[in-house]
Every structure is written in C-alpha cells, then in structure tokens.
Amino acid sequence: MFGFPVPAKNEIAVSTVAEEESVITVRILDVRGITIIDRDFCTAAGDNLLRVNLKNVPSGTYVIQAGRGTETLFSTRFIKD
C-alpha cells in the first residue's frame, strides 16, 4: 500500500492490492491524533484505488491510516497544501 500525491491538494489516494473482497477503513488524523475523516471502502480482489476528498481539510501535516478491522495495514504522514 502507498498513498499519493504528496503533498496533497484536493484528494489523497491509497493504492492497494487485495487478495479477496473486503472492507478497508481509511482514516485521516491530525497531528494531535484526532480522526478528522473516517471512511470505509469495499475492495475487490486485485488492484484498488481508494480516494479521499480533502477539499474541506485545512493545510497542514496529517497521518493517513488504512486498516481492516483492528489491524492497521498502512500508516504514513503527508502534507496537505
């Protein structure tokens, strides 16, 4: 999994390859660890692109996390212009 573009403007995307259909939760957290976006995506087996709208998110540094259930699959910081 990886997130792009960095820095982000109006959206950030997570690219992932799923072994089977599942639900992936993508969260955007601010620097204090407060969740500002929490969105579930239904993924198909194979390549998936999960897009999160950032238009109403102020500029700054954030963390994007992607997970399944209680398991975190991906977590990284990014800058929102």
N, C-alpha and C positions, 0 to 999 in steps of 0.2 A: 504494500500500500504506500501511496505517496500523495501529498497534497500540492496543488499548484493553482494559479501562479503565485509567486512570492516576489515582491509584495502584491497583495490582492487589492482589487478596487471594488467592483460591484458583486463579485462572487468568488468563492473558492471551491475547488473540486477535489474529490478524493477518488483516485483510481484504484480499483481492487479486482482481484480475480477470486471468484467464489467457487468452491468445489460443488456446492449444491444450492438450491434456493434457500434463502434465509432472510432474516431481518437484521439490518445493521443500523445502529444508532450513532448519529454524528452529533457531537456537542461542540459548541464554541464557548470557551471560558475566557473571562477577562483575567488580568494579572493578579487579581485577588482570589481567583479560583471560583468565582461566581459564574454559573451557567447562564449565558445570555441567549443561546439558541440550542434547542434540543429537538432533533428531527429523526424520525425513523424512515428507513428506505427498505423496500423489498428488493432483494437482489436475485438475479437469475444465475444459474450455473454458467461460469465463464467470466468474461470481462464485463465490468460495471463501472460507470462513471457517476458519482454521487455529487450533485451540485448544491451548494448552499448559498442563498442570496444574502449579501452583506450590505445592501444599499442603505439600510437604516442603522448600520453599526458605525459608531464614530471611529475616526482614525486612531490607531494605537497598536499595541502588541497584544496578541491573543494566543490561546492554545486551541488547536483543533484535535479532537479525540474521536476515534471510531471504535466501536465495540459491538460485541454480540453478547447479550445477557449481562453478566457481571465481568466478562472478560474484555479487557482493553486490547485491541488489535493494533492500534496505531495512535501515536500521540506526538505532536510536534508544535513548536511555536511558529507564528507567522506574523507579518506586519500587514495591517490594513491601511492603505493610503487614503 
